Amino acid sequence: MSKPAILTVDDDPMVSAAISRDLRNRYGDDYLVVGARSAAQALAILTKLALRNQAVALIASDQRMPGMTGVELLEQARVHAPGAKYLLLTAYADTDVAIKAINDIGLDYYLLKPWDPPEERLYPIVDDLLGDWRQANPDQSSEVRVIGHRWSDRSYDLKTFLARNHVPYRWFDIERDAEAQRLSTLAEATPADLPLVLIPEGESLRSPSTLDLAGALGLRTRAEQPLYDVCIVGGGPAGLAAAVYAASEGLSTVVVEREGPGGQAGQSAAIENYLGFPKGLTGADLTQRAVAQVSRFGAEMVLARNVVGFENRGPVHAVLFDGAGELEARALIVATGVSYRRLEAAGLDEFRGRGVYYGATASDANLCQDDDVYVVGAANSAGQAALNLARFAKRVVLVVRATTLEATMARYLVDRIASAPNIEVRCRTEVAACRGDGHLEGLVLADRASGATEEVSSSWLFIFVGASPHTEWLGDGVARDAKGFVITGQDLLVDLDRVGGPRWPLARPPFALETSVPGVFAAGDVRLDSMKRVASAVGEGAMSVYLVHRYLATI
Ligand SMILES: Cc1cc2nc3c(=O)[nH]c(=O)nc-3n(C[C@H](O)[C@H](O)[C@H](O)COP(=O)(O)OP(=O)(O)OC[C@H]3O[C@@H](n4cnc5c(N)ncnc54)[C@H](O)[C@@H]3O)c2cc1C
């Protein structure tokens, strides 16, 4: 495969030579770095590359050029290189133009000239942009292939696992793709062997568990040590932030995650309110950055392991894995978050994973191409999912029990939904029943005011109602409220009626995020009265590590 291109554009010969040289020095082995001295020359080069089917990963353009500005050039370049990343090289005086270009033309980044030293001011930015581009444009020759039935819950689970762990894969539907038939015949696969997973230069896995798949992909599924300073259960924003702070502050740290790092945030198509990312960022992008940071500081990440039990063993705490295995740590951070509550509707459970899904990953959206999709829920997550699905679906219907969306959804989402031509909001409505043969084919919707019902055809129902915490694995040892949220800090002392289970046992008061078990902390959505936002989960993850240090100083 030919190398993807990086195009630089600057009319000043010295600057043009300098940017090309700096980029070639660092990226020349993997990318073809091409320099243009005018916007017109750049467009001619882009046309040539497009006709040769050569991918363009990045265009780095000067803003002030005769004939056409950098922003104007980049706007036109979308036709030639729609997926490329755009970097504008500006003088301080052009900052406002650059900020406007973020919204107007989807500029990815602007960089003030000069960029010396490039190791500090240029390469970190370009590394990020090229990393994102690679993620969105994987080299297909190294892809995992999954062959299975479109409506199989096992296929859905494996695809979700691969997506959440950022493993590029290609999906082949056994009923629709000739290639799927060919591969399954070559592998001599029986119906019971589906989904079949083909690993490049590796074995063929027949209906594997996520643990087997993780092992075959070389993901770490076992802890290296028997005892750690701190074990973090859950690899969402709270857990990953805790891991970064704990490992960077010298604590031996392990994170245990059962599905894939990123948690709920990892499934979001656009996080727009996280500080420092004015253009917003995808959950996948945030997760990838966080995981890179976790590994850079040396925290261990154990994947595809479901924690099912917890034991206090004197000065250490043990977490027990599903199947077999355990590990021990001097302090424990519970960061297992929440997931959507079960929706009660006749026949719905039968189609779970076969048209009925709790939550939606960003990658689910293109599966619904040109179909009618129903989304249940009235909070931000439902609104975001509806907008994301509407990019591909023919029509998205948001089913809402309340009379309006305004009370529960952020204003900016309500406005965007109102102006989306293919999203319909049905208030005072609920899903009363699901029907289908092998997979979801239709829904019965009920008007909550009149009781009138209507049957609609659809193969897709995404549910975003109520949050319920993942805390069963804590058993009776850790105090929680009636819904299962973990009680921490002063709430353990002042609001005894809310406290279910054991009381705080020590003379000293609990630290702010400490649970009823000294040395066990909770951070993020799993905690009672948490804010249910990425930023607060990250903040609590970081804060819990500060409290772990204080706890460790007491034992
Ligand atoms: C679609 C969607 C869009 C969102 N958009 C935004 C947004 O734009 N802005 C914003 O601020 N917030 C947003 N949120 C909310 C935000 O994602 C959450 O508040 C945040 O992810 C909470 O982080 P957490 O680490 O506490 O928990 P989670 O993100 O829930 O992560 C918990 C992790 O623990 C793992 N886990 C659970 N139980 C176990 C176990 N027993 N063993 C091992 N691992 C376990 C789970 O697999 C999961 O990865 C969105 C949520 C969703 C669903």
Ligand as a Chemical Component Dictionary entry (heavy atoms), coordinates in Angstrom:
data_LIG
# 
_chem_comp.id                   LIG 
_chem_comp.type                 NON-POLYMER 
_chem_comp.pdbx_formal_charge   0 
_chem_comp.three_letter_code    LIG 
# 
loop_
_chem_comp_atom.comp_id 
_chem_comp_atom.atom_id 
_chem_comp_atom.alt_atom_id 
_chem_comp_atom.type_symbol 
_chem_comp_atom.charge 
_chem_comp_atom.model_Cartn_x 
_chem_comp_atom.model_Cartn_y 
_chem_comp_atom.model_Cartn_z 
_chem_comp_atom.pdbx_ordinal 
LIG C1  C1  C 0 -24.082 7.933  24.988 1  
LIG C2  C2  C 0 -23.571 8.784  26.127 2  
LIG C3  C3  C 0 -23.148 10.082 25.896 3  
LIG C4  C4  C 0 -22.647 10.873 26.933 4  
LIG N1  N1  N 0 -22.230 12.135 26.649 5  
LIG C5  C5  C 0 -21.694 12.903 27.610 6  
LIG C6  C6  C 0 -21.211 14.219 27.318 7  
LIG O1  O1  O 0 -21.277 14.686 26.186 8  
LIG N2  N2  N 0 -20.662 14.931 28.335 9  
LIG C7  C7  C 0 -20.568 14.459 29.604 10 
LIG O2  O2  O 0 -20.024 15.152 30.467 11 
LIG N3  N3  N 0 -21.048 13.228 29.928 12 
LIG C8  C8  C 0 -21.606 12.444 28.961 13 
LIG N4  N4  N 0 -22.092 11.195 29.269 14 
LIG C9  C9  C 0 -21.990 10.727 30.667 15 
LIG C10 C10 C 0 -20.558 10.223 30.952 16 
LIG O3  O3  O 0 -20.151 9.370  29.905 17 
LIG C11 C11 C 0 -20.484 9.506  32.283 18 
LIG O4  O4  O 0 -20.848 10.402 33.303 19 
LIG C12 C12 C 0 -19.062 8.979  32.564 20 
LIG O5  O5  O 0 -18.659 8.064  31.560 21 
LIG C13 C13 C 0 -18.982 8.284  33.927 22 
LIG O6  O6  O 0 -17.700 7.740  34.067 23 
LIG P1  P1  P 0 -17.400 6.565  35.114 24 
LIG O7  O7  O 0 -15.957 6.232  34.920 25 
LIG O8  O8  O 0 -17.863 6.954  36.455 26 
LIG O9  O9  O 0 -18.323 5.329  34.687 27 
LIG P2  P2  P 0 -18.537 4.572  33.303 28 
LIG O10 O10 O 0 -18.257 5.466  32.166 29 
LIG O11 O11 O 0 -19.883 3.967  33.418 30 
LIG O12 O12 O 0 -17.412 3.430  33.315 31 
LIG C14 C14 C 0 -17.490 2.326  34.164 32 
LIG C15 C15 C 0 -16.636 1.189  33.614 33 
LIG O13 O13 O 0 -16.609 0.122  34.547 34 
LIG C16 C16 C 0 -16.697 -1.124 33.872 35 
LIG N5  N5  N 0 -17.273 -2.101 34.796 36 
LIG C17 C17 C 0 -18.508 -2.069 35.350 37 
LIG N6  N6  N 0 -18.664 -3.126 36.173 38 
LIG C18 C18 C 0 -17.514 -3.844 36.125 39 
LIG C19 C19 C 0 -17.072 -5.041 36.756 40 
LIG N7  N7  N 0 -17.861 -5.709 37.615 41 
LIG N8  N8  N 0 -15.831 -5.514 36.461 42 
LIG C20 C20 C 0 -15.005 -4.835 35.610 43 
LIG N9  N9  N 0 -15.377 -3.697 34.990 44 
LIG C21 C21 C 0 -16.616 -3.193 35.248 45 
LIG C22 C22 C 0 -17.627 -0.821 32.696 46 
LIG O14 O14 O 0 -17.428 -1.773 31.637 47 
LIG C23 C23 C 0 -17.194 0.588  32.314 48 
LIG O15 O15 O 0 -16.177 0.579  31.328 49 
LIG C24 C24 C 0 -22.585 10.362 28.258 50 
LIG C25 C25 C 0 -23.032 9.059  28.513 51 
LIG C26 C26 C 0 -23.503 8.272  27.461 52 
LIG C27 C27 C 0 -23.967 6.873  27.730 53 
# 
loop_
_chem_comp_bond.comp_id 
_chem_comp_bond.atom_id_1 
_chem_comp_bond.atom_id_2 
_chem_comp_bond.value_order 
_chem_comp_bond.pdbx_ordinal 
LIG C1  C2  SING 1  
LIG C2  C3  SING 2  
LIG C2  C26 DOUB 3  
LIG C3  C4  DOUB 4  
LIG C4  N1  SING 5  
LIG C4  C24 SING 6  
LIG N1  C5  DOUB 7  
LIG C5  C6  SING 8  
LIG C5  C8  SING 9  
LIG C6  O1  DOUB 10 
LIG C6  N2  SING 11 
LIG N2  C7  SING 12 
LIG C7  O2  DOUB 13 
LIG C7  N3  SING 14 
LIG N3  C8  DOUB 15 
LIG C8  N4  SING 16 
LIG N4  C9  SING 17 
LIG N4  C24 SING 18 
LIG C9  C10 SING 19 
LIG C10 O3  SING 20 
LIG C10 C11 SING 21 
LIG C11 O4  SING 22 
LIG C11 C12 SING 23 
LIG C12 O5  SING 24 
LIG C12 C13 SING 25 
LIG C13 O6  SING 26 
LIG O6  P1  SING 27 
LIG P1  O7  DOUB 28 
LIG P1  O8  SING 29 
LIG P1  O9  SING 30 
LIG O9  P2  SING 31 
LIG P2  O10 DOUB 32 
LIG P2  O11 SING 33 
LIG P2  O12 SING 34 
LIG O12 C14 SING 35 
LIG C14 C15 SING 36 
LIG C15 O13 SING 37 
LIG C15 C23 SING 38 
LIG O13 C16 SING 39 
LIG C16 N5  SING 40 
LIG C16 C22 SING 41 
LIG N5  C17 SING 42 
LIG N5  C21 SING 43 
LIG C17 N6  DOUB 44 
LIG N6  C18 SING 45 
LIG C18 C19 SING 46 
LIG C18 C21 DOUB 47 
LIG C19 N7  SING 48 
LIG C19 N8  DOUB 49 
LIG N8  C20 SING 50 
LIG C20 N9  DOUB 51 
LIG N9  C21 SING 52 
LIG C22 O14 SING 53 
LIG C22 C23 SING 54 
LIG C23 O15 SING 55 
LIG C24 C25 DOUB 56 
LIG C25 C26 SING 57 
LIG C26 C27 SING 58 
# 
